[in-house]
Amino acid sequence: MSPKIDYKEINKLVQFMEEKKLSHFELEVEGLKVKVSRNPSILPPSETAIPLQESGEPKAEETALPQETELEKGKNDIYYITSPMVGTFYRASDPSSSPFVEEGDQIKKNQTLCIIEAMKLMNEIESELDGVLEEVYVENGKPVEYGQKLFSIKPLS
């Protein structure tokens, strides 16, 4: 029988990494291997822990609180919204719905831009500023990595 994943322990590992400013951590116990990586040289650390139920297990299809995204200033006053976690990128709340945002749309701070599914939790990613959505970098349903560019936004003056 393979060991079970204890989400509380993984959450503790992520918190430990943030406290110690570690970029990579690996642990192998009884055939269970856990690797956690992030690249703080690109972006500052963010809150990436995923809320869990009292039992320590996530509910299937549960929607988590909106995640803190990272803003990275590029050239020509363009800001990049990057993924705060590893997961699957979705542009709409379900396959039959229209995308939350399209290129050229004017967006407001705290407006939902996409959802990233991680460990069967749906995490809403919101805009950190008012502006115009310049570009979407990820295709719907594709995996994303921590720190990967999701959107570029030109702020409103």
C-alpha positions, 0 to 999 in steps of 0.5 A: 500500500502506498503512503497517503499524502497529508495535505497539512504536512505539505502546507507546513512544508510550503510555509517553512519554505516561505519562512526560510526563503528556500527555492527548492525542497525535496522529501522522500519518505517510504516511497512517497516523494515530494518536490516543492520549487519556486524561483524567488529570483524572478518574483517575491514570495506569495501566499500559495497555501491552499485552504483545506477542510478540517479533515485536512483533505480538499473538497472536490470542485471547491472554490478557494479564496482568491489567490494573491497574484504577483505583479511584475513591471515590464517595459513600457509600463506593462505589468504581468500577472503571474501564477501564484501556484502550480495548476491548470489554467481556465479562462472561464468558470466552466466549458460552456461559459465565455472567458472572464476577460478577453484581450483589449478588455478594460479591467478593474482591480479585483476583477476575476481574470481566470481560475487555476485548479490546484489539488481539485480546488478552484482558485480565482485569480484577480487583477491587482490593478485597473487597466487594459488587458494586453495579452493572454499568455496561456491556453485554456486547460493548459498547466501553469507553473509558479511564476509563469506569466498569465496576462499583461496589463497596461494600467490606466493613467 
